[in-house]
Amino acid sequence: LGSKGGGPVRHALHAAATVMRDEAIRLAPQGDTGNLKRNIYLYRDRNPKASTGATERYLVGVRKGRGQYKASSLNKKLGRVGGSYVGPRGNAYYWFYVEFGTVKMGARPFLRPAFESKKNDAVGIFTEDLKKQVAAAVAKARQST
């Protein structure tokens, strides 16, 4: 079920995690620019065995938008190797302060409530999608033999 290409498990996990991502986007405070909502995303862990021992893992997170300049010839010429920049999607480094609050600002959580409200729906979507994907894989295996 979990293969190098991900197989049915990857597809079902992605479908379930998409529900949580969409709910987090819906619950995130809009603000003036909508930057926080634009930077909530779903990503696949490239090495899930190292952290959890699982074969597949998807995470919902917030892009921080920062990166470091690589040691390319142009960056060396311009003297910016090792320096940081803000990526094209914006910089939502402040998501942590919004989610958990600060001394001067109360918390306005959006990730945790999104998980709590959609966890049962996500499990249902995962099981239904996994059933469909396994049935399709069995049908494909029968055709090839």
C-alpha positions in Angstrom: 0.0 0.0 0.0 2.9 2.3 0.6 5.3 2.2 -2.3 8.1 4.3 -3.6 5.5 6.4 -5.5 3.3 6.6 -2.5 0.5 4.4 -3.8 -3.0 4.4 -2.3 -1.8 5.6 1.1 -0.2 8.8 -0.2 -3.3 9.7 -2.2 -5.6 9.0 0.8 -3.4 11.0 3.2 -3.3 13.9 0.8 -7.1 14.0 0.5 -7.5 13.9 4.3 -4.9 16.6 4.9 -6.4 18.9 2.3 -9.6 19.1 4.4 -7.6 20.3 7.4 -5.6 22.8 5.3 -8.8 24.3 3.9 -10.3 24.6 7.4 -7.1 26.3 8.7 -7.3 28.8 5.8 -10.9 29.5 6.6 -10.2 30.0 10.3 -7.1 32.2 9.9 -7.5 35.9 10.6 -7.7 37.9 7.4 -5.6 40.9 8.5 -5.0 43.8 6.2 -3.2 41.9 3.4 -4.4 38.3 3.7 -0.8 37.2 3.9 -1.3 34.6 6.6 -4.1 32.9 4.7 -2.0 32.8 1.5 0.9 31.2 3.3 -0.9 28.2 4.9 0.0 25.2 2.9 0.1 21.4 2.8 3.4 19.6 2.3 4.7 16.1 2.1 7.4 15.0 4.4 10.2 13.7 2.2 11.7 11.4 4.9 8.9 10.4 7.3 10.8 7.3 8.5 13.4 9.5 10.2 10.9 11.4 12.3 8.0 9.0 12.9 8.8 5.7 11.3 5.9 6.0 9.0 5.9 5.4 5.2 4.0 8.6 4.3 3.3 11.8 6.2 1.7 15.1 5.2 1.9 18.3 7.3 -0.1 21.5 7.4 2.0 24.5 8.1 2.7 28.1 7.4 5.4 29.3 5.0 7.9 31.5 6.7 9.1 32.9 3.3 12.7 33.3 4.3 15.6 31.8 2.6 19.4 32.1 2.4 21.4 33.1 -0.7 23.4 30.1 -2.1 27.1 30.4 -3.0 26.5 31.0 -6.7 28.8 33.1 -8.8 26.3 35.9 -9.0 25.6 35.9 -5.3 29.4 35.9 -4.7 29.8 38.8 -7.1 27.0 40.8 -5.3 28.3 39.9 -1.9 25.1 38.4 -0.6 26.2 34.7 0.1 24.7 33.5 3.4 22.4 36.5 3.7 18.7 36.0 4.0 15.8 37.2 1.8 12.0 37.2 1.8 10.6 34.8 -0.8 8.0 35.7 -3.4 5.0 34.4 -1.4 5.5 36.8 1.5 6.7 36.4 5.0 4.3 35.1 7.6 6.8 34.6 10.3 4.3 36.0 12.8 1.9 33.1 12.5 3.2 31.7 15.8 2.3 34.9 17.7 -1.2 34.8 16.2 -1.7 31.2 17.1 -0.3 31.2 20.6 -0.5 34.9 21.6 2.1 37.1 23.3 2.4 39.0 26.5 0.6 42.0 24.8 -1.7 40.1 22.4 -4.2 37.4 23.1 -4.1 34.2 21.1 -6.3 33.8 18.0 -5.7 30.1 17.2 -6.5 28.8 13.8 -4.4 25.6 13.3 -5.4 23.8 16.4 -9.1 24.4 16.0 -8.9 23.4 12.4 -7.5 20.1 13.5 -10.0 19.6 16.2 -13.0 20.4 14.1 -12.0 18.3 11.1 -10.2 15.3 12.5 -13.2 13.0 12.3 -14.0 14.2 8.8 -10.4 13.6 7.7 -10.5 10.0 9.1 -13.7 9.3 7.1 -12.2 10.8 3.9 -9.0 8.8 4.4 -10.8 5.5 4.8 -13.2 6.1 1.8 -10.3 7.3 -0.4 -8.1 4.4 0.7 -10.9 1.9 -0.2 -11.2 3.4 -3.7 -7.5 3.5 -4.3 -6.9 -0.1 -3.1 -9.8 -1.3 -5.3 -8.3 0.5 -8.3 -4.8 -1.0 -7.5 -6.3 -4.5 -7.3 -8.2 -4.1 -10.6 -4.9 -2.8 -12.2 -3.0 -5.8 -10.8 -5.6 -8.2 -12.2 -5.4 -6.6 -15.7 -1.6 -6.9 -15.8 -1.7 -10.7 -15.0 
